[in-house]
Amino acid sequence: MKTLFIIPARAGSKGIIRKNIRLLSGKPLVIHSLDMARNFAEDEDICLTTNDIDVVEAAEGAGYTVPFLRPHDLAADNTGMREVMLHAIEFYRSHGKIYDRLVLLQPTSPFRQAEHVQAALDAYSDDLDMVVSVCESKANPYYVLFEEDSEGFLVKSKTGNYTTRQEAPKVWQLNGAVYVFNINSLESKSTADFTKIRKIVMEQIYSIDLDTELDWKYALLLNSEYQLLKEF
């Protein structure tokens, strides 16, 4: 089964300025995802898709050649990830390379481990739309999540006769670390229309998603405490 690994790293981050090239454990953030992909694929099957020259230079410093610069219309704040992935798929198809599945590794999840990626690959089969990494959600719609009704009163998001959170069914939160897509599904329908999705579960410590400066400070603290990443 032919697999394309995609690492999206556009310029213009708002939550963490210049996050993709910020150093975490001695290397630019984006390079942690590149190194992870290199555990599973040769560089020719890894696509770092970016419009940021600084990211290109960081990748070149790690011995990787960026295959193209992402078009400006696919690097806006409101650009969907599906469009970015489809653009990369078409680029490789135009160069005679056809893939069956796509693994998305976002730079904002630097603490994912190789075992998590391998678990997602092992869970995948071509009758699925997608395999995703999740962590158990601390907020449970049967117990602590509420919505407003038409009169402005709070009602539980999901009803159930549970007296403690532990009794309620587990709910899962996408952590953004690993996605394995069926390319046929990705090309034929929106991800919102995917119905055949399997999960692999990651512990909270590996599920940190870097979105704000507070997240970044927490990541620095977490790494210094547990050495989840190694300096090069």
GUMARZA-637878 format. One line per 2 residues: number of its first residue (from 0); their letters; for each residue x, y negated, z negated of N, C-alpha, C. Coordinates in steps of 0.001 Angstrom, whole numbers. Layout:
<nodes>
NUM> a> X:Y:Z:X:Y:Z:X:Y:Z; ...
</nodes>
This chain:
<nodes>
0> mk> 853:1188:0:0:0:0:895:-1247:0; 705:-2094:993:1551:-3278:1161:1043:-4408:272
2> tl> 1956:-4972:-540:1567:-5962:-1545:2312:-7267:-1351; 1563:-8364:-1362:2144:-9705:-1327:2009:-10334:-2700
4> fi> 3120:-10845:-3222:3111:-11577:-4486:3092:-13068:-4194; 2177:-13781:-4844:2067:-15227:-4633:2269:-15955:-5959
6> ip> 3104:-16993:-5907:3356:-17863:-7053:2996:-19279:-6629; 1904:-19839:-7131:1494:-21193:-6736:2124:-22244:-7647
8> ar> 2729:-23264:-7046:3442:-24263:-7861:3403:-25625:-7177; 2243:-26223:-7152:2127:-27526:-6486:2666:-28644:-7374
10> ag> 2958:-29773:-6741:3358:-30976:-7475:2121:-31658:-8042; 2337:-32539:-9022:1253:-33392:-9488:508:-32895:-10705
12> sk> 1126:-32073:-11527:458:-31607:-12735:105:-32782:-13642; -1103:-32769:-14163:-1557:-33850:-15037:-1390:-33495:-16520
14> gi> -1726:-32239:-16890:-1686:-31855:-18294:-285:-31802:-18866; 641:-31235:-18084:2048:-31172:-18468:2846:-31714:-17282
16> ir> 3358:-32905:-17417:4035:-33566:-16299:5260:-32766:-15866; 5338:-32498:-14551:6474:-31788:-13946:6697:-30421:-14581
18> kn> 5605:-29763:-14930:5723:-28531:-15705:6487:-27428:-14970; 6332:-27336:-13665:6935:-26210:-12943:8454:-26201:-12986
20> ir> 9043:-27388:-13188:10515:-27431:-13234:11038:-27730:-14642; 10150:-27812:-15623:10601:-27975:-17001:11312:-26702:-17458
22> ll> 12352:-26895:-18261:13114:-25741:-18725:12429:-25075:-19907; 12253:-23776:-19791:11757:-22943:-20879:12715:-21770:-21008
24> sg> 13366:-21684:-22145:14389:-20669:-22372:15479:-20723:-21302; 15876:-21954:-20953:17038:-22120:-20100:16809:-22101:-18605
26> kp> 15568:-21960:-18162:15308:-21955:-16717:13982:-22643:-16417; 13837:-23175:-15204:12566:-23817:-14832:11395:-22856:-14991
28> lv> 10275:-23392:-15434:9104:-22566:-15700:8750:-21664:-14519; 8752:-22216:-13308:8340:-21443:-12141:9244:-20244:-11888
30> ih> 10492:-20331:-12304:11431:-19244:-12036:11125:-18014:-12884; 10487:-18205:-14017:10096:-17033:-14813:9128:-16148:-14023
32> sl> 8201:-16759:-13302:7271:-15974:-12484:7966:-15374:-11265; 8895:-16114:-10690:9671:-15573:-9567:10459:-14352:-10014
34> dm> 11114:-14450:-11153:11883:-13311:-11667:10971:-12119:-11948; 9767:-12391:-12450:8832:-11301:-12701:8442:-10614:-11397
36> ar> 8130:-11395:-10371:7765:-10804:-9077:8899:-9968:-8515; 10133:-10402:-8750:11297:-9680:-8233:11491:-8312:-8881
38> nf> 10803:-8065:-9991:10814:-6719:-10575:10040:-5725:-9718; 9173:-6250:-8838:8256:-5385:-8102:8370:-5511:-6583
40> ae> 9029:-6551:-6096:9050:-6794:-4648:10346:-7462:-4234; 10688:-7290:-2955:11797:-8033:-2366:11317:-9459:-2066
42> de> 12259:-10353:-1911:11907:-11759:-1682:11023:-11945:-449; 11182:-11097:547:10385:-11253:1775:8901:-11004:1531
44> di> 8569:-10364:418:7171:-10102:66:6716:-10945:-1125; 7470:-12004:-1408:7113:-12946:-2460:6935:-14319:-1828
46> cl> 5804:-14937:-2086:5517:-16245:-1528:5387:-17265:-2644; 6376:-18117:-2789:6269:-19268:-3684:5694:-20398:-2845
48> tt> 4436:-20715:-3076:3753:-21712:-2259:3726:-23047:-3004; 4385:-24043:-2443:4542:-25327:-3106:4632:-26459:-2097
50> nd> 4330:-27657:-2562:4562:-28870:-1778:5600:-29749:-2465; 6285:-29185:-3459:7182:-29941:-4332:8645:-29629:-3990
52> id> 9366:-30626:-3507:10766:-30429:-3140:11603:-30018:-4348; 11264:-30511:-5516:12001:-30125:-6721:11825:-28642:-7028
54> vv> 10640:-28113:-6782:10406:-26680:-6957:11203:-25894:-5925; 11233:-26401:-4703:12035:-25760:-3649:13499:-25676:-4082
56> ea> 14023:-26764:-4610:15425:-26783:-5041:15661:-25839:-6220; 14698:-25767:-7139:14824:-24838:-8259:14854:-23394:-7756
58> ae> 13996:-23093:-6782:13963:-21750:-6215:15273:-21421:-5491; 15777:-22388:-4742:17044:-22171:-4047:18175:-21932:-5041
60> ga> 18101:-22601:-6188:19092:-22376:-7229:19052:-20963:-7781; 17887:-20323:-7648:17732:-18937:-8084:17938:-17960:-6932
62> gy> 18402:-18482:-5782:18697:-17613:-4642:17503:-17226:-3802; 16397:-17986:-3926:15180:-17688:-3177:14926:-18780:-2157
64> tv> 14497:-18394:-958:14165:-19350:89:12652:-19485:209; 12139:-20678:-34:10697:-20935:74:10296:-20811:1549
66> pf> 9277:-20015:1867:8942:-19741:3269:8325:-20902:4026; 7651:-21819:3314:7016:-22967:3963:6690:-23991:2888
68> lr> 6460:-25223:3304:5921:-26237:2401:4402:-26253:2554; 3710:-26194:1451:2255:-26155:1500:1711:-27465:2067
70> ph> 741:-27397:2980:145:-28622:3545:-474:-29499:2460; -473:-30799:2687:-989:-31744:1699:-2455:-31492:1369
72> dl> -3239:-31051:2353:-4665:-30839:2100:-4920:-29602:1239; -3875:-28815:979:-4001:-27665:87:-3235:-27882:-1215
74> aa> -2950:-29142:-1520:-2197:-29461:-2736:-2882:-30560:-3549; -4171:-30738:-3345:-4920:-31749:-4093:-5403:-31174:-5416
76> dn> -5839:-32065:-6295:-6321:-31634:-7613:-7511:-30685:-7503; -8321:-30874:-6461:-9537:-30072:-6329:-9387:-28901:-5362
78> tg> -8152:-28617:-4955:-7929:-27487:-4052:-8152:-26175:-4796; -8929:-25282:-4210:-9196:-23992:-4833:-8046:-23017:-4611
80> mr> -7848:-22120:-5570:-6773:-21131:-5442:-7039:-20163:-4291; -8300:-19876:-4029:-8611:-18961:-2917:-8094:-19524:-1605
82> ev> -8279:-20819:-1386:-7810:-21439:-148:-6285:-21368:-31; -5605:-21542:-1152:-4143:-21459:-1175:-3690:-20038:-813
84> ml> -4358:-19050:-1378:-3999:-17661:-1091:-4296:-17289:357; -5440:-17724:862:-5785:-17420:2249:-4791:-18050:3216
86> ha> -4330:-19256:2899:-3334:-19912:3738:-2046:-19084:3797; -1604:-18577:2632:-388:-17767:2594:-567:-16461:3360
88> ie> -1718:-15823:3194:-1988:-14571:3907:-1912:-14785:5409; -2518:-15874:5885:-2527:-16166:7309:-1124:-16499:7816
90> fy> -342:-17187:6998:1037:-17494:7385:1809:-16200:7658; 1721:-15253:6760:2466:-14004:6947:1883:-13172:8082
92> rs> 563:-13212:8226:-63:-12483:9335:432:-13029:10675; 597:-14343:10753:1083:-14945:11996:2523:-14547:12300
94> hg> 3212:-14048:11270:4583:-13560:11455:4634:-12033:11480; 3478:-11426:11708:3418:-9980:11898:3422:-9150:10633
96> ki> 3155:-9779:9475:3171:-9043:8219:1749:-8965:7665; 1241:-7745:7566:-122:-7503:7121:-78:-6851:5738
98> yd> -815:-7424:4805:-832:-6913:3442:-2214:-6372:3076; -2220:-5398:2147:-3464:-4796:1675:-3980:-5452:400
100> rl> -3048:-5857:-447:-3442:-6469:-1718:-2498:-7617:-2040; -2960:-8466:-2934:-2218:-9672:-3299:-2150:-9770:-4816
102> vl> -965:-10015:-5330:-773:-10223:-6767:-477:-11703:-6994; -1317:-12338:-7798:-1140:-13751:-8130:-499:-13865:-9504
104> lq> 660:-14533:-9550:1368:-14776:-10808:1502:-16284:-10995; 689:-16855:-11858:728:-18297:-12070:1875:-18659:-13021
106> pt> 2626:-19707:-12715:3743:-20104:-13568:3332:-20451:-14991; 2068:-20801:-15186:1595:-21224:-16507:1436:-20069:-17493
108> sp> 1781:-18856:-17077:1725:-17688:-17977:3108:-17048:-18073; 4071:-17736:-18664:5450:-17239:-18647:5699:-16043:-19554
110> fr> 4779:-15768:-20495:5047:-14704:-21461:4508:-13342:-21034; 3914:-13258:-19848:3505:-11939:-19351:4744:-11045:-19258
112> qa> 4558:-9770:-19432:5646:-8806:-19374:5476:-7911:-18141; 6564:-7273:-17744:6512:-6393:-16579:5489:-5278:-16776
114> eh> 5335:-4827:-18009:4373:-3753:-18275:2946:-4196:-17969; 2656:-5486:-18124:1314:-5989:-17828:1061:-5983:-16321
116> vq> 2049:-6423:-15563:1911:-6409:-14099:1766:-4972:-13606; 2581:-4093:-14148:2510:-2683:-13736:1155:-2083:-14077
118> aa> 623:-2421:-15237:-692:-1902:-15630:-1777:-2371:-14660; -1685:-3624:-14214:-2663:-4149:-13264:-2545:-3446:-11914
120> ld> -1323:-3205:-11488:-1115:-2488:-10229:-1643:-1061:-10325; -1408:-419:-11463:-1877:957:-11651:-3398:1027:-11706
122> ay> -4031:-23:-12232:-5489:-32:-12356:-6184:-307:-11028; -5439:-818:-10072:-6031:-1223:-8797:-6311:-14:-7909
124> sd> -7421:-89:-7186:-7714:848:-6098:-8435:69:-5009; -8409:592:-3791:-8917:-205:-2673:-10441:-288:-2607
126> dl> -11142:344:-3567:-12588:163:-3642:-12974:-949:-4608; -11971:-1614:-5204:-12218:-2731:-6107:-12065:-4053:-5377
128> dm> -12683:-5089:-5938:-12435:-6445:-5461:-11194:-7033:-6123; -11007:-6724:-7413:-9949:-7394:-8151:-9676:-6675:-9475
130> vv> -8427:-6764:-9902:-8036:-6412:-11270:-7521:-7685:-11924; -7946:-7955:-13164:-7528:-9180:-13846:-7019:-8855:-15249
132> sv> -6110:-9691:-15726:-5653:-9577:-17107:-6560:-10405:-18002; -6839:-9865:-19178:-7712:-10534:-20138:-7123:-10394:-21538
134> ce> -7645:-11207:-22440:-7410:-11002:-23862:-8773:-11054:-24544; -8850:-10475:-25721:-10126:-10511:-26427:-10429:-11938:-26854
136> sk> -11632:-12396:-26573:-12020:-13758:-26904:-12309:-13895:-28394; -11816:-14971:-28977:-12109:-15244:-30378:-13528:-15782:-30544
138> an> -14058:-16386:-29506:-15409:-16952:-29544:-16373:-15966:-28898; -17345:-15514:-29668:-18255:-14478:-29208:-19654:-15054:-28976
140> py> -20237:-14876:-27786:-21541:-15468:-27476:-22689:-14843:-28279; -22452:-13658:-28857:-23478:-13048:-29704:-23461:-13622:-31115
142> yv> -22358:-14322:-31449:-22186:-14684:-32853:-21892:-16163:-33083; -20936:-16764:-32352:-20539:-18143:-32662:-20685:-19114:-31499
144> lf> -21135:-18666:-30335:-21333:-19563:-29204:-22814:-19891:-29049; -23090:-21182:-28880:-24472:-21651:-28792:-24655:-22550:-27574
146> ee> -25898:-22651:-27110:-26273:-23566:-26051:-27450:-24413:-26555; -27656:-25552:-25913:-28809:-26389:-26262:-30020:-25968:-25444
148> ds> -31164:-25889:-26108:-32389:-25616:-25363:-32985:-26937:-24858; -34163:-26873:-24259:-34772:-28054:-23648:-35115:-29151:-24658
150> eg> -35201:-28778:-25940:-35524:-29750:-26977:-34283:-30219:-27733; -33114:-29751:-27284:-31884:-30184:-27907:-31462:-29370:-29114
152> fl> -32155:-28249:-29373:-31782:-27386:-30490:-30769:-26334:-30029; -29890:-25949:-30937:-28904:-24930:-30603:-29510:-23540:-30700
154> vk> -29235:-22736:-29662:-29642:-21329:-29662:-28434:-20499:-29252; -28349:-19281:-29749:-27218:-18425:-29421:-27167:-18161:-27912
156> sk> -25950:-18134:-27389:-25784:-17912:-25953:-26291:-16532:-25539; -26083:-15523:-26417:-26611:-14188:-26155:-27239:-13686:-27448
158> tg> -28399:-13089:-27318:-29105:-12632:-28510:-28710:-11197:-28861; -28677:-10934:-30154:-28367:-9604:-30661:-28479:-9627:-32170
160> ny> -28819:-8511:-32744:-29039:-8441:-34187:-27738:-8037:-34887; -26788:-8984:-34935:-25486:-8715:-35550:-25267:-9690:-36696
162> tt> -24783:-9172:-37805:-24558:-10033:-38976:-23104:-10478:-39094; -22186:-9796:-38447:-20775:-10195:-38467:-20221:-10167:-37046
164> rq> -19173:-10926:-36842:-18523:-10946:-35521:-17991:-9573:-35151; -17528:-8820:-36161:-16954:-7496:-35891:-17992:-6513:-35348
166> ea> -19247:-6738:-35699:-20316:-5856:-35213:-20703:-6153:-33771; -20489:-7368:-33350:-20905:-7780:-32000:-20030:-7114:-30941
168> pk> -20572:-6888:-29751:-19757:-6327:-28671:-18557:-7224:-28368; -17433:-6606:-28015:-16258:-7387:-27650:-16523:-8131:-26345
170> vw> -16006:-9329:-26268:-16064:-10081:-25015:-14636:-10437:-24612; -14429:-10575:-23309:-13078:-10711:-22776:-12914:-12039:-22053
172> ql> -11770:-12633:-22242:-11451:-13933:-21650:-10325:-13772:-20638; -10518:-14290:-19426:-9429:-14284:-18459:-8281:-15116:-19019
174> ng> -7068:-14576:-18994:-5939:-15329:-19547:-5034:-15932:-18471; -5343:-15661:-17200:-4614:-16294:-16103:-3262:-15697:-15790
176> av> -2893:-14606:-16458:-1528:-14081:-16320:-1316:-13243:-15069; -2248:-12335:-14779:-2090:-11408:-13651:-3430:-11230:-12943
178> yv> -3406:-11374:-11634:-4558:-11064:-10788:-4066:-10163:-9657; -4805:-9104:-9396:-4530:-8273:-8216:-5786:-8289:-7358
180> fn> -5665:-8852:-6163:-6809:-9029:-5274:-6789:-8016:-4128; -7951:-7513:-3801:-8152:-6801:-2546:-8248:-7866:-1453
182> in> -7339:-7851:-510:-7308:-8916:492:-8551:-8897:1369; -9094:-7719:1646:-10341:-7672:2413:-11463:-8398:1677
184> sl> -11552:-8198:371:-12569:-8881:-429:-12315:-10379:-466; -11053:-10741:-650:-10685:-12153:-748:-11045:-12908:523
186> es> -10865:-12260:1661:-11137:-12921:2937:-12623:-12933:3291; -13376:-12007:2756:-14771:-11866:3186:-15778:-12579:2298
188> ks> -15377:-12946:1059:-16346:-13580:158:-15634:-14379:-915; -16394:-15255:-1537:-15882:-16045:-2645:-15584:-15140:-3836
190> ta> -14596:-15516:-4639:-14293:-14727:-5832:-15476:-14727:-6806; -16319:-15746:-6728:-17508:-15782:-7576:-18482:-14665:-7226
192> df> -18344:-14110:-6019:-19224:-13044:-5570:-18612:-11660:-5770; -17434:-11594:-6357:-16828:-10298:-6659:-17683:-9570:-7695
194> tk> -17924:-8291:-7467:-18716:-7491:-8403:-17935:-6297:-8951; -16906:-5886:-8238:-16124:-4715:-8669:-14778:-5197:-9223
196> ir> -14793:-5520:-10524:-13627:-6091:-11192:-13257:-5212:-12379; -11992:-4827:-12456:-11476:-4099:-13613:-10541:-4997:-14402
198> ki> -10336:-4659:-15669:-9485:-5463:-16537:-8282:-4674:-17030; -7217:-5401:-17375:-6160:-4861:-18227:-6046:-5845:-19393
200> vm> -5875:-5308:-20576:-5914:-6122:-21795:-4505:-6487:-22242; -4308:-7762:-22542:-3042:-8262:-23068:-3259:-8822:-24465
202> eq> -2246:-8700:-25300:-2325:-9280:-26631:-2264:-10799:-26535; -2800:-11456:-27555:-2840:-12923:-27578:-1450:-13541:-27426
204> iy> -445:-12951:-28019:889:-13536:-28011:1451:-13648:-26594; 1021:-12760:-25703:1492:-12787:-24315:557:-13572:-23397
206> si> -563:-14043:-23948:-1627:-14633:-23128:-1634:-16155:-23126; -583:-16788:-23636:-539:-18242:-23678:-577:-18806:-22263
208> dl> -1518:-19725:-22040:-1676:-20385:-20739:-1312:-21859:-20921; -264:-22307:-20253:255:-23658:-20464:-542:-24677:-19655
210> dt> -1320:-25495:-20386:-2168:-26473:-19725:-1963:-27887:-20269; -1536:-27992:-21520:-1362:-29295:-22159:10:-29372:-22821
212> el> 373:-30585:-23241:1640:-30763:-23947:1652:-29973:-25260; 501:-29850:-25896:427:-29055:-27116:714:-27587:-26817
214> dw> 186:-27097:-25696:486:-25730:-25276:1997:-25543:-25101; 2617:-26555:-24485:4058:-26470:-24225:4842:-26397:-25538
216> ky> 4468:-27230:-26495:5157:-27223:-27790:4955:-25886:-28495; 3762:-25345:-28358:3482:-24040:-28963:4326:-22950:-28298
218> al> 4468:-23033:-26980:5276:-22049:-26263:6737:-22103:-26708; 7259:-23311:-26880:8640:-23456:-27355:8797:-22834:-28739
220> ll> 7834:-23105:-29609:7879:-22563:-30961:7759:-21043:-30948; 6821:-20545:-30153:6585:-19107:-30070:7819:-18384:-29545
222> ns> 8437:-18954:-28518:9606:-18306:-27945:10792:-18329:-28905; 10963:-19434:-29616:12078:-19511:-30558:11892:-18529:-31714
224> ey> 10624:-18257:-32058:10334:-17355:-33171:10458:-15888:-32769; 9967:-15557:-31554:9872:-14155:-31154:10783:-13776:-29982
226> ql> 11449:-14761:-29378:12343:-14496:-28245:11654:-13654:-27161; 10487:-14135:-26747:9737:-13447:-25689:10402:-13601:-24336
228> lk> 11174:-14674:-24176:11915:-14920:-22945:13390:-14962:-23262; 14205:-14527:-22316:15644:-14539:-22515:16286:-15614:-21668
230> ef> 17241:-16316:-22222:17983:-17313:-21450:18883:-16593:-20455; 19140:-17265:-19332:20030:-16667:-18334:21378:-17356:-18369
</nodes>
